[in-house]
Amino acid sequence: MFYYLFYEVLFRQYEQVYPALKALNVFRYVTFRTAYATITALLMSLLLGPWMIRKLREFKFGQEIREEGPAHHQAKKGTPTMGGVMVIGSMLLSALLWADLRNRYLWIAIFGTLGFSLVGFLDDYLKIKHKRSLGLTGKQKLVGQFATALGVGLMLKYMTTYSWILSVPFFKEFQPVLPFVVYLGFIMLFTVFCSNAVNLTDGLDGLAISVTVVAASALTALVYVTGHARFAEYLDLIRSPGGGDLTVAELTVLGGALVGASLGFLWFNAPPAEVFMGDVGSLGIGGALATIAVIIKQEVVLGIIGGVFVIEAFSVIIQVASFKLTKKRVFKMSPLHHHFELSGWKEPKIVFRFLIAALLFALLSLSTLKLR
């Protein structure tokens, strides 16, 4: 909205008549708009937070705690949940204000974010309605997630000039061109995995959202260099052909908005949490990160960026597989953060140590730009 109003309308049409309007030329730069999208989303979250927490309490949208979880978590029962609406809402509203709304990749990323958020919203709503820790069944959630991922893949196929080349870090010459059906299957599995990985990490106050801040920041940097022609050529990054409404650079604004919205939510979610994000937030954030990574062709690198999310998800997979095959558990409890809880680590210590790990994974991921 601001891009069109201040650059396309006021600057381009009237700067010759009113020289003072030349200052509006800054709105053409994605870096300028990304910075202000981040600040706008942060302020939205901070300003909306107290009001939303109050409304969630009035509506009695309290968190239901699993009985099989750590015993001390029962004290968190009733804490307002579905605060992820604040994150996703602030992120999308800020992006709509500062991004070029003609960009097709932007709308595909918004579709992916909203689709996964909707699945999470329904799951949260049913938990609250029935006063239980189970909302949608596992199959119902997967159907909704795969349907959203399928929509993302089809939109890339029929709305853009997206190339079906798989980008593999560390191997410059290995860039296989996959058949559309194969790549579509990969996109679906990848986005659903990422969405659920963030969801599984959301178990301690401030854990998932603090790791999200780090991951979203690193991913936003990758979006920028991928969308910048000179940087992308120098770093040998795969770019989908096309400019204007088919440039991935505009996703930098959306990534910045996610960082700002996450920082604002962390203000209220830091231990002891005043509000939980719920599945509407965790599934939506995972879907947003995954969709952006797919668009800029950095799916494998996102696995490094979100190393904490990946480890948390695999701890659950390993635990379930081990118990089914051997009737023995590898961890005291999964996801992994619960294992450390039962090992005697205090909740804030786990959060900060996982955050340190997230920073290391982010730095490692950015190093792949030159290790090709």
C-alpha positions as CSV (number, residue, x, y, z in Angstrom):
1,M,0.0,0.0,0.0
2,F,2.7,2.5,1.0
3,Y,4.9,1.5,-1.9
4,Y,2.1,2.2,-4.4
5,L,0.9,5.4,-2.7
6,F,4.2,7.1,-2.0
7,Y,6.4,5.8,-4.9
8,E,4.1,4.9,-7.8
9,V,1.6,7.7,-7.3
10,L,3.2,10.6,-5.4
11,F,6.9,10.3,-6.5
12,R,6.6,9.1,-10.0
13,Q,3.7,11.3,-11.0
14,Y,4.4,14.5,-9.1
15,E,8.1,14.7,-8.2
16,Q,8.7,17.0,-11.2
17,V,6.0,19.4,-10.0
18,Y,6.9,19.2,-6.3
19,P,10.7,18.7,-5.9
20,A,10.2,18.0,-2.2
21,L,8.6,14.7,-3.1
22,K,11.9,13.4,-4.4
23,A,12.5,12.2,-0.8
24,L,9.9,9.6,-1.4
25,N,12.2,7.8,-3.8
26,V,13.4,5.7,-0.7
27,F,10.2,3.7,-1.0
28,R,11.5,2.0,-4.1
29,Y,14.2,0.3,-2.0
30,V,13.3,-3.0,-0.4
31,T,15.8,-2.5,2.4
32,F,14.0,0.7,3.5
33,R,10.6,-1.0,3.4
34,T,11.9,-4.1,5.2
35,A,13.3,-2.1,8.1
36,Y,10.0,-0.2,8.5
37,A,7.9,-3.4,8.1
38,T,9.9,-4.9,10.9
39,I,9.3,-1.9,13.1
40,T,5.6,-1.7,12.2
41,A,5.0,-5.4,13.0
42,L,6.9,-5.0,16.3
43,L,4.8,-2.0,17.3
44,M,1.6,-3.7,16.3
45,S,2.4,-6.7,18.4
46,L,3.4,-4.6,21.4
47,L,0.3,-2.4,21.2
48,L,-2.2,-5.2,20.4
49,G,-0.7,-7.6,23.0
50,P,-2.3,-6.3,26.2
51,W,-5.7,-5.9,24.5
52,M,-5.6,-9.4,23.0
53,I,-4.5,-11.1,26.2
54,R,-7.4,-9.4,28.0
55,K,-9.9,-10.5,25.3
56,L,-8.5,-14.1,25.4
57,R,-9.1,-14.2,29.1
58,E,-12.6,-12.8,28.8
59,F,-13.4,-15.4,26.2
60,K,-11.8,-18.1,28.4
61,F,-9.4,-19.2,25.7
62,G,-7.1,-20.9,28.1
63,Q,-4.5,-23.5,27.3
64,E,-5.2,-27.2,28.0
65,I,-2.2,-29.1,29.2
66,R,-1.5,-32.7,28.3
67,E,-1.7,-35.0,31.4
68,E,1.3,-37.0,30.2
69,G,3.5,-33.9,30.1
70,P,5.8,-32.7,32.9
71,A,3.8,-32.3,36.2
72,H,4.8,-28.8,36.8
73,H,3.3,-27.7,33.5
74,Q,-0.1,-28.2,35.0
75,A,0.4,-24.8,36.7
76,K,0.2,-23.2,33.2
77,K,-3.3,-24.5,32.6
78,G,-5.6,-21.7,31.7
79,T,-2.9,-19.3,30.4
80,P,-4.4,-17.5,27.4
81,T,-3.6,-19.2,24.1
82,M,-4.1,-18.5,20.4
83,G,-1.8,-15.5,20.8
84,G,-0.3,-16.6,17.5
85,V,-3.1,-14.6,15.9
86,M,-1.1,-11.6,17.1
87,V,2.0,-12.8,15.4
88,I,0.4,-13.8,12.1
89,G,-1.9,-10.7,12.0
90,S,0.9,-8.2,12.7
91,M,3.2,-9.9,10.2
92,L,0.7,-9.9,7.4
93,L,-0.8,-6.4,8.1
94,S,2.7,-4.9,8.2
95,A,3.7,-6.7,4.9
96,L,0.5,-5.5,3.2
97,L,1.4,-1.9,4.2
98,W,5.0,-1.9,3.1
99,A,5.3,-4.5,0.3
100,D,4.6,-4.2,-3.4
101,L,1.2,-5.9,-3.5
102,R,1.5,-6.7,-7.2
103,N,4.2,-9.3,-6.5
104,R,2.9,-12.8,-7.1
105,Y,5.5,-14.5,-4.8
106,L,4.3,-12.3,-2.0
107,W,0.7,-13.6,-2.3
108,I,1.9,-17.2,-2.6
109,A,3.8,-16.8,0.7
110,I,0.7,-15.2,2.3
111,F,-1.5,-18.0,1.1
112,G,0.9,-20.6,2.6
113,T,1.0,-18.7,5.9
114,L,-2.8,-18.3,6.2
115,G,-3.5,-21.9,5.1
116,F,-1.3,-23.4,7.9
117,S,-2.6,-20.8,10.4
118,L,-6.2,-21.8,9.6
119,V,-5.4,-25.4,10.4
120,G,-3.9,-24.4,13.7
121,F,-6.8,-22.1,14.4
122,L,-9.3,-24.9,14.0
123,D,-7.1,-27.1,16.2
124,D,-6.9,-24.5,19.0
125,Y,-10.6,-23.7,18.8
126,L,-11.7,-27.4,19.2
127,K,-9.3,-27.8,22.1
128,I,-10.9,-24.8,23.9
129,K,-14.4,-25.8,22.9
130,H,-14.1,-29.3,24.2
131,K,-11.8,-28.4,27.1
132,R,-9.2,-31.0,26.1
133,S,-5.6,-31.1,24.9
134,L,-6.6,-32.7,21.6
135,G,-8.3,-30.6,18.9
136,L,-8.2,-31.9,15.3
137,T,-7.1,-35.5,14.9
138,G,-3.7,-36.1,13.4
139,K,-5.2,-37.1,10.1
140,Q,-7.4,-34.0,10.0
141,K,-4.4,-31.8,10.6
142,L,-2.3,-33.5,7.9
143,V,-5.1,-33.2,5.4
144,G,-5.3,-29.5,5.9
145,Q,-1.6,-29.1,5.9
146,F,-1.0,-31.1,2.7
147,A,-3.9,-29.3,1.0
148,T,-2.2,-26.0,1.7
149,A,1.1,-27.2,0.6
150,L,-0.5,-28.5,-2.6
151,G,-2.0,-25.1,-3.2
152,V,1.5,-23.5,-2.8
153,G,3.0,-25.9,-5.3
154,L,0.2,-25.4,-7.9
155,M,0.4,-21.6,-7.5
156,L,4.1,-21.7,-8.2
157,K,3.4,-23.9,-11.3
158,Y,0.7,-21.8,-12.9
159,M,1.3,-18.2,-11.6
160,T,5.1,-17.8,-11.9
161,T,8.2,-18.8,-13.9
162,Y,9.5,-20.9,-11.0
163,S,12.2,-23.4,-12.0
164,W,12.2,-26.9,-10.7
165,I,15.9,-27.1,-9.9
166,L,16.8,-28.4,-6.5
167,S,19.5,-26.2,-4.8
168,V,21.9,-28.3,-2.7
169,P,24.4,-26.4,-0.5
170,F,28.1,-27.4,-0.6
171,F,27.7,-28.9,-4.1
172,K,28.0,-26.2,-6.8
173,E,27.7,-28.5,-9.7
174,F,24.9,-30.7,-8.3
175,Q,21.7,-28.9,-9.3
176,P,19.2,-31.6,-10.4
177,V,16.2,-30.6,-12.4
178,L,13.3,-32.6,-11.0
179,P,10.0,-33.5,-12.7
180,F,7.2,-31.2,-11.6
181,V,5.3,-34.0,-9.8
182,V,8.5,-35.1,-7.9
183,Y,9.3,-31.5,-6.9
184,L,5.6,-30.9,-5.9
185,G,5.8,-34.0,-3.6
186,F,9.0,-32.6,-2.1
187,I,7.4,-29.2,-1.5
188,M,4.5,-30.8,0.2
189,L,6.5,-33.0,2.5
190,F,9.0,-30.2,3.3
191,T,6.4,-27.6,4.2
192,V,4.3,-30.0,6.3
193,F,7.5,-31.1,8.1
194,C,8.6,-27.5,8.8
195,S,5.1,-26.5,10.1
196,N,5.0,-29.4,12.5
197,A,8.6,-29.0,13.6
198,V,7.9,-25.5,14.9
199,N,4.7,-26.8,16.5
200,L,6.6,-29.5,18.4
201,T,9.2,-26.9,19.6
202,D,6.5,-24.8,21.1
203,G,6.5,-26.3,24.6
204,L,8.3,-23.9,26.8
205,D,7.8,-20.2,27.5
206,G,9.6,-18.2,24.9
207,L,11.3,-21.2,23.2
208,A,9.7,-21.5,19.8
209,I,9.3,-17.7,19.3
210,S,12.9,-16.9,20.2
211,V,14.2,-19.5,17.8
212,T,11.8,-18.1,15.2
213,V,13.3,-14.7,15.6
214,V,16.8,-16.1,14.8
215,A,15.6,-18.3,11.9
216,A,13.4,-15.6,10.3
217,S,16.3,-13.1,10.5
218,A,18.7,-15.5,8.7
219,L,16.1,-16.5,6.2
220,T,15.3,-12.8,5.5
221,A,19.0,-12.2,4.8
222,L,18.9,-15.1,2.3
223,V,15.9,-13.7,0.6
224,Y,17.6,-10.4,0.1
225,V,20.8,-11.8,-1.4
226,T,18.7,-14.2,-3.6
227,G,16.6,-11.3,-4.9
228,H,19.6,-9.1,-5.6
229,A,20.9,-9.8,-9.1
230,R,24.5,-9.1,-8.4
231,F,24.7,-10.8,-5.0
232,A,22.9,-13.9,-6.4
233,E,25.3,-14.1,-9.4
234,Y,28.3,-13.7,-7.2
235,L,27.1,-16.3,-4.7
236,D,25.9,-18.6,-7.5
237,L,22.3,-18.7,-6.1
238,I,19.5,-20.2,-8.2
239,R,17.0,-17.4,-9.1
240,S,13.6,-17.9,-10.7
241,P,13.6,-15.8,-13.9
242,G,11.5,-12.7,-14.1
243,G,11.3,-9.2,-12.6
244,G,8.7,-6.8,-11.5
245,D,5.8,-8.8,-10.1
246,L,8.0,-12.0,-10.4
247,T,11.0,-11.0,-8.2
248,V,11.6,-12.8,-4.9
249,A,13.2,-9.7,-3.4
250,E,9.8,-8.5,-2.2
251,L,9.6,-11.4,0.2
252,T,12.3,-9.6,2.2
253,V,9.6,-7.3,3.5
254,L,7.5,-10.3,4.6
255,G,10.5,-11.8,6.3
256,G,11.3,-8.6,8.1
257,A,7.6,-8.3,9.2
258,L,7.8,-11.9,10.7
259,V,10.9,-10.9,12.7
260,G,9.2,-7.8,14.1
261,A,6.0,-9.6,14.9
262,S,7.9,-12.4,16.6
263,L,9.9,-9.9,18.7
264,G,6.7,-8.3,19.8
265,F,5.1,-11.6,20.8
266,L,8.3,-12.6,22.7
267,W,7.7,-9.6,25.0
268,F,4.6,-11.3,26.3
269,N,5.7,-14.9,25.8
270,A,9.0,-14.6,27.7
271,P,9.0,-16.7,30.9
272,P,6.7,-16.7,32.7
273,A,4.5,-16.5,29.7
274,E,1.4,-14.2,29.7
275,V,0.1,-15.8,26.6
276,F,0.9,-18.9,24.4
277,M,0.9,-18.8,20.6
278,G,-1.1,-21.9,20.2
279,D,-1.1,-24.0,17.0
280,V,-2.5,-21.0,15.0
281,G,0.9,-19.4,15.6
282,S,3.3,-22.3,15.5
283,L,1.8,-24.0,12.4
284,G,1.5,-20.6,10.7
285,I,5.1,-19.6,11.4
286,G,6.4,-23.0,10.2
287,G,4.3,-22.6,7.1
288,A,5.6,-19.1,6.4
289,L,9.2,-20.1,6.9
290,A,8.8,-23.1,4.7
291,T,6.9,-21.3,1.9
292,I,9.5,-18.5,1.7
293,A,12.3,-21.1,1.6
294,V,10.6,-23.0,-1.2
295,I,10.1,-19.8,-3.2
296,I,13.8,-18.7,-3.0
297,K,14.9,-22.3,-3.5
298,Q,16.7,-22.6,-0.1
299,E,14.8,-25.6,1.3
300,V,17.9,-27.5,2.3
301,V,19.5,-24.4,3.9
302,L,16.3,-23.8,5.9
303,G,16.9,-27.2,7.5
304,I,20.2,-25.8,8.7
305,I,18.8,-22.5,9.8
306,G,16.1,-24.2,11.7
307,G,18.3,-26.8,13.2
308,V,16.7,-26.6,16.6
309,F,13.3,-27.2,15.0
310,V,14.6,-30.1,13.0
311,I,16.2,-31.7,16.1
312,E,13.0,-31.3,18.1
313,A,11.0,-33.0,15.4
314,F,13.4,-35.9,15.0
315,S,13.5,-36.4,18.7
316,V,9.8,-37.2,18.5
317,I,10.2,-39.4,15.4
318,I,13.0,-41.4,17.1
319,Q,11.1,-41.7,20.4
320,V,8.0,-43.0,18.6
321,A,9.9,-45.4,16.3
322,S,12.0,-46.7,19.2
323,F,9.0,-47.4,21.4
324,K,7.0,-49.1,18.7
325,L,9.9,-51.3,17.6
326,T,11.6,-52.1,21.0
327,K,9.1,-50.9,23.6
328,K,12.0,-48.7,24.9
329,R,12.3,-44.9,25.0
330,V,15.5,-43.1,23.9
331,F,14.6,-39.9,25.7
332,K,12.9,-39.4,29.1
333,M,10.2,-37.5,27.2
334,S,9.9,-36.0,23.8
335,P,10.2,-33.4,22.2
336,L,13.8,-33.0,23.3
337,H,13.2,-29.9,25.5
338,H,11.1,-32.1,27.8
339,H,13.9,-34.6,28.1
340,F,16.2,-31.8,29.5
341,E,13.4,-30.7,31.8
342,L,13.1,-34.1,33.3
343,S,16.9,-34.2,33.5
344,G,16.8,-31.3,36.0
345,W,17.4,-28.3,33.7
346,K,15.3,-25.2,34.6
347,E,13.0,-23.9,31.9
348,P,14.8,-20.6,31.3
349,K,18.1,-22.4,31.0
350,I,16.8,-24.7,28.3
351,V,15.3,-21.8,26.4
352,F,18.6,-19.8,26.4
353,R,20.7,-22.8,25.5
354,F,18.5,-23.7,22.6
355,L,18.6,-20.1,21.6
356,I,22.4,-20.2,21.5
357,A,22.2,-23.3,19.4
358,A,19.8,-21.5,17.0
359,L,22.3,-18.7,16.6
360,L,25.0,-21.2,15.8
361,F,22.8,-22.9,13.2
362,A,21.9,-19.6,11.6
363,L,25.6,-18.6,11.3
364,L,26.4,-22.0,9.8
365,S,23.6,-21.6,7.3
366,L,24.8,-18.2,6.1
367,S,28.3,-19.7,5.7
368,T,26.9,-22.0,3.0
369,L,26.6,-19.0,0.7
370,K,30.3,-19.2,0.1
371,L,30.9,-23.0,0.6
372,R,29.7,-24.1,-2.8
